[in-house]
Amino acid sequence: MKAALDANVLMQLLGIIGNSLYCPRTKQEITNAEGRADALLERFSDPGFQLLIPAPAMAEVLVKVAPELQQAYIDFVNNTTSLSIIPFDTRSIIECARLFDAQEAKQLKKGGESKAKIAVDRQVVAIAISNGAKELWTHDKTVFKKASRVGLVAKSLADIEPIPAQKAMEFSES
């Protein structure tokens, strides 16, 4: 199974501390986001599972880290079997154009979010769809709603439990 990651989930997976995350459905703050991201990576480490990172999402993450660290993050992703950076290719372009809908036109008219943000959000969803993802993991309300409207299963880190911390074994002297 394939799932795509938006920048906010990818940041947690890479250990880049950003803003607090909130569940797009419940608006509740996500506790132990890093532990949940680790659980997501573990879930997708089995053969036949793949986490897709749309190139625009990877770019969003890289602008938040020091330039001298950017290559290290790319290397980590490239050396992790279950992770793949996916380009905005011809199939994605066609899908992106198809995804423009009345809801987006309304958003643009209303002027709440920038045209650039709306376009990047649509690119992330288009890359997910055109590369066979069934799920899209995000904390962005707009991306969450868009993914749901177009047939992807929209998920957030609230949908996965963190890996339980291993308890240290206690030994008693006898």
Buried (B, 14 or more C-beta within 10 A) or exposed (E): EBBBBBBBBBBBBBEBEEEEBBBBBEEEEBEBBBBBBBBBBEBBBEEEEBBBBBBBBBEBBBEEBEEEEBEEBBEEBEEBEBBBBBEBEEEBBEBBEEBBEEEBEEBBEEEEBEEEBBBBBBBBBBBBBBBEBEBBBBBBBBBBBBBBEBEBEBBBBBBBEBBEEEEEEEEEEE
